[in-house]
Amino acid sequence: MNLDRFGINQMTVKQLALPDLVRECVRLGVPGVGLWREPVQEYGVEAAAALVRDAGLTVTTLCRGGFFTSDGWEPDNRAAIDEAVTLGTDTLVLVSGGLTPSCPDLPAARARIAEAIGELAPYAGERGVRLAIEPLHPMYASDRCAVSTLDQALEIAERFPASQVGVTVDTYHLWWDDRAPAAVERAGAAGRIHSFQLADWTTPLPVGVLNGRGQLGTGAIDLAAWADLVEKAGYTGPVEVELFNDALWSRDGVEVLEETLEAFRAV
């Protein structure tokens, strides 16, 4: 996979302030960055857009919209779409939300998620933004995302035009599912792979399990095989490395960025 498709997700090196991240990406020849709303809002959306644009970088994705099972989801998600437009990215990644008092079980949560995306998709489509439903590993089903498999994500996405709603393929969340390769092919054939993210799986998982994503090549996932699978499915877009890892965050951010780039080359 060509290095010109490499993207670094901002969370991988969240210890770097946005100007520092942009500067180091330019120095290292990293062409794309996946941004997160909270640090972008802190810096200023318009200012962040100008910073990245003037550096010649591509904003590969914006994370994240979603959490549709919570009350009051709509204004924040419309704002996320508007922020994506300002930042110049056509892809908003969705973490759909877990169980809540109003959605106390998985069927109710998934029904609410599909209904909410149906309300949001036309707004996104009118603005040239694609919603990328990201299935998360089942260990997050109760609190973060009731959409656990790529098949479940596609079942929702396929109700809408591919130009409006697709999926995120994240190796960390999908590597365990033996049905996922066929779902990748199905998504690719329909033009619904809107984002591809890499992270490795290492054990033991940390307390809370959220920040356990391993550096590329350090865990159990055959990342090269996944990259080949997604490419054969027709995906030609950016490949982001998105790592949530306390040990990486405790280190020098520039060192981690350089290490991640080398790990990407290696796998």
C-alpha positions as CSV (number, residue, x, y, z in Angstrom):
1,M,0.0,0.0,0.0
2,N,1.5,3.3,-1.1
3,L,2.8,5.8,1.6
4,D,1.0,8.5,-0.3
5,R,-2.2,7.1,1.2
6,F,-1.0,7.1,4.8
7,G,-2.9,9.1,7.3
8,I,-2.3,9.6,11.0
9,N,-5.3,9.9,13.2
10,Q,-4.9,12.7,15.7
11,M,-5.7,10.4,18.6
12,T,-2.6,8.3,17.9
13,V,-0.4,11.3,19.0
14,K,-2.9,13.3,21.0
15,Q,0.0,14.7,23.1
16,L,1.0,16.8,20.1
17,A,-0.8,20.1,19.7
18,L,-2.4,20.6,16.3
19,P,0.3,23.0,15.0
20,D,3.0,20.6,16.1
21,L,1.2,17.7,14.5
22,V,0.9,19.6,11.2
23,R,4.5,20.6,11.3
24,E,5.8,17.1,11.9
25,C,3.5,15.6,9.2
26,V,4.9,18.1,6.7
27,R,8.5,17.3,7.8
28,L,7.9,13.5,7.5
29,G,5.9,13.6,4.3
30,V,2.7,12.4,5.9
31,P,0.0,13.5,3.5
32,G,-3.2,13.1,5.6
33,V,-4.5,13.6,9.1
34,G,-7.7,12.3,10.7
35,L,-9.0,15.0,13.1
36,W,-11.0,14.8,16.3
37,R,-13.6,17.4,17.0
38,E,-12.7,18.2,20.6
39,P,-9.1,19.4,20.0
40,V,-10.2,21.0,16.7
41,Q,-12.9,23.0,18.5
42,E,-10.4,24.0,21.2
43,Y,-8.0,25.3,18.5
44,G,-10.9,26.8,16.5
45,V,-12.5,25.1,13.6
46,E,-11.8,27.8,11.1
47,A,-8.2,28.2,12.3
48,A,-7.6,24.5,12.2
49,A,-9.0,24.3,8.6
50,A,-6.6,27.1,7.5
51,L,-3.6,25.6,9.3
52,V,-4.1,22.2,7.7
53,R,-5.0,23.6,4.3
54,D,-2.0,26.0,4.2
55,A,0.3,23.1,5.0
56,G,-1.0,21.1,2.0
57,L,-2.4,18.3,4.1
58,T,-5.6,16.4,3.5
59,V,-8.1,15.9,6.3
60,T,-8.9,12.2,5.8
61,T,-11.8,12.0,8.3
62,L,-13.4,13.8,11.1
63,C,-14.2,11.9,14.3
64,R,-16.7,11.7,15.5
65,G,-20.5,12.0,15.2
66,G,-23.0,9.5,16.6
67,F,-24.2,8.5,20.0
68,F,-27.7,8.4,18.6
69,T,-29.1,6.5,21.6
70,S,-28.7,9.6,23.8
71,D,-31.2,12.4,23.9
72,G,-30.4,15.5,22.1
73,W,-28.1,13.8,19.5
74,E,-29.3,15.9,16.5
75,P,-27.8,19.4,17.0
76,D,-24.4,18.1,17.8
77,N,-24.3,15.8,14.8
78,R,-25.5,18.5,12.4
79,A,-22.7,20.7,13.9
80,A,-20.2,17.8,13.2
81,I,-21.3,17.7,9.5
82,D,-20.8,21.5,9.3
83,E,-17.3,21.2,10.9
84,A,-16.4,18.5,8.4
85,V,-17.3,20.9,5.5
86,T,-15.2,23.6,7.0
87,L,-12.2,21.3,7.5
88,G,-12.5,20.1,3.9
89,T,-13.2,16.4,4.6
90,D,-16.0,14.4,3.0
91,T,-16.1,11.7,5.8
92,L,-17.6,11.9,9.3
93,V,-17.0,8.8,11.3
94,L,-19.9,7.6,13.5
95,V,-19.7,5.9,16.8
96,S,-23.3,5.0,17.1
97,G,-24.0,4.8,20.8
98,G,-24.7,2.1,23.4
99,L,-27.5,1.2,25.7
100,T,-29.4,4.0,27.5
101,P,-32.6,4.3,29.5
102,S,-34.5,5.1,26.3
103,C,-32.8,2.3,24.4
104,P,-32.3,-0.4,27.1
105,D,-31.5,-3.3,24.8
106,L,-29.6,-4.0,21.6
107,P,-32.6,-4.2,19.2
108,A,-34.0,-0.9,20.5
109,A,-30.6,0.7,20.3
110,R,-30.0,-0.4,16.7
111,A,-33.5,0.7,15.7
112,R,-32.8,4.2,17.1
113,I,-29.4,4.3,15.4
114,A,-31.0,3.5,12.0
115,E,-33.8,6.0,12.5
116,A,-31.3,8.7,13.5
117,I,-29.0,8.1,10.6
118,G,-32.0,8.3,8.3
119,E,-32.8,11.7,9.6
120,L,-29.2,12.9,9.4
121,A,-28.2,11.4,6.0
122,P,-30.0,13.9,3.7
123,Y,-28.4,16.8,5.6
124,A,-25.0,15.3,5.2
125,G,-25.6,14.5,1.6
126,E,-26.6,18.0,0.7
127,R,-23.3,19.2,2.1
128,G,-21.1,16.6,0.4
129,V,-20.3,14.7,3.6
130,R,-20.5,10.9,3.9
131,L,-21.5,9.3,7.2
132,A,-19.2,6.3,7.9
133,I,-20.8,3.9,10.4
134,E,-18.0,2.3,12.5
135,P,-18.8,-1.0,14.0
136,L,-17.0,-1.4,17.3
137,H,-15.8,-4.6,19.0
138,P,-18.7,-6.3,21.0
139,M,-17.0,-5.4,24.3
140,Y,-18.2,-1.8,23.6
141,A,-21.8,-2.8,22.8
142,S,-23.3,-1.7,26.1
143,D,-21.7,1.7,26.5
144,R,-20.4,3.0,23.2
145,C,-21.7,1.2,20.1
146,A,-24.5,-1.2,19.7
147,V,-23.3,-1.8,16.1
148,S,-20.7,-4.6,16.5
149,T,-20.2,-6.1,13.1
150,L,-19.6,-4.9,9.6
151,D,-22.8,-6.8,8.5
152,Q,-24.8,-4.8,11.1
153,A,-23.3,-1.6,9.9
154,L,-24.1,-2.4,6.3
155,E,-27.6,-3.4,7.1
156,I,-28.2,0.2,8.2
157,A,-26.0,1.8,5.5
158,E,-27.7,0.0,2.7
159,R,-31.0,1.8,3.4
160,F,-29.4,5.0,2.0
161,P,-27.4,6.1,-1.0
162,A,-23.7,5.1,-0.8
163,S,-22.9,8.8,-1.4
164,Q,-24.5,9.5,2.0
165,V,-23.9,6.5,4.2
166,G,-21.1,3.9,4.3
167,V,-18.9,2.2,6.8
168,T,-15.5,2.4,8.5
169,V,-13.4,-0.7,8.4
170,D,-11.2,-0.7,11.5
171,T,-9.0,-3.8,12.0
172,Y,-9.0,-3.5,15.7
173,H,-12.8,-3.9,15.9
174,L,-13.3,-6.4,13.1
175,W,-10.3,-8.8,13.0
176,W,-12.1,-11.5,15.2
177,D,-15.2,-11.8,12.9
178,D,-14.8,-14.6,10.3
179,R,-17.8,-13.0,8.4
180,A,-16.0,-9.7,8.1
181,P,-14.0,-10.5,4.9
182,A,-17.2,-11.2,3.0
183,A,-18.7,-8.0,4.4
184,V,-15.7,-6.0,3.2
185,E,-16.2,-7.4,-0.3
186,R,-19.9,-6.5,-0.1
187,A,-19.1,-3.0,1.1
188,G,-16.5,-2.5,-1.5
189,A,-18.7,-3.6,-4.4
190,A,-21.3,-1.0,-3.3
191,G,-18.7,1.8,-2.8
192,R,-19.5,1.9,0.9
193,I,-16.0,1.7,2.4
194,H,-15.6,5.3,3.4
195,S,-12.7,4.9,5.8
196,F,-10.1,2.3,6.6
197,Q,-8.2,2.4,9.9
198,L,-5.4,0.2,11.3
199,A,-4.6,-0.8,14.8
200,D,-3.2,-4.0,16.3
201,W,-4.7,-6.2,19.0
202,T,-2.5,-6.9,22.0
203,T,-3.3,-8.6,25.3
204,P,-3.8,-8.3,28.2
205,L,-6.3,-5.4,27.7
206,P,-5.9,-2.5,30.0
207,V,-8.4,-1.6,32.7
208,G,-11.4,-0.1,31.0
209,V,-10.3,-1.6,27.7
210,L,-10.7,1.6,25.7
211,N,-7.0,2.5,25.4
212,G,-5.6,-0.9,24.4
213,R,-4.9,-0.5,20.7
214,G,-1.5,-1.8,19.9
215,Q,1.2,-0.3,17.7
216,L,1.1,-1.8,14.2
217,G,3.0,-5.1,14.1
218,T,3.0,-5.8,17.8
219,G,-0.1,-7.9,18.1
220,A,-2.3,-10.6,16.7
221,I,-3.8,-9.0,13.6
222,D,-2.5,-9.8,10.1
223,L,-2.6,-6.2,9.0
224,A,-1.1,-6.9,5.6
225,A,-3.8,-9.3,4.8
226,W,-6.5,-6.8,5.9
227,A,-4.9,-4.1,3.7
228,D,-4.9,-6.5,0.8
229,L,-8.5,-7.5,1.4
230,V,-9.7,-3.9,1.5
231,E,-7.7,-3.0,-1.6
232,K,-9.1,-5.9,-3.5
233,A,-12.5,-4.8,-2.5
234,G,-11.8,-1.6,-4.5
235,Y,-11.0,0.9,-1.8
236,T,-8.4,3.4,-2.9
237,G,-8.8,6.0,-0.2
238,P,-6.6,7.0,2.8
239,V,-5.4,4.5,5.3
240,E,-5.4,5.9,8.9
241,V,-3.5,4.6,11.9
242,E,-5.7,5.2,14.9
243,L,-4.2,4.1,18.2
244,F,-5.7,4.7,21.7
245,N,-2.8,3.7,24.0
246,D,-1.7,5.2,27.3
247,A,1.8,4.0,26.9
248,L,2.2,5.7,23.5
249,W,0.6,8.9,24.9
250,S,3.1,9.0,27.7
251,R,6.0,9.2,25.3
252,D,7.3,12.0,23.1
253,G,4.7,12.6,20.4
254,V,7.2,13.1,17.6
255,E,9.0,9.9,18.4
256,V,5.6,8.0,18.3
257,L,4.7,9.6,15.0
258,E,8.0,8.5,13.5
259,E,7.6,5.0,14.9
260,T,4.1,4.7,13.6
261,L,5.2,5.7,10.1
262,E,7.9,3.1,10.1
263,A,5.5,0.5,11.5
264,F,3.1,1.3,8.6
265,R,5.9,0.8,6.1
266,A,6.9,-2.5,7.7
267,V,3.4,-4.1,7.7
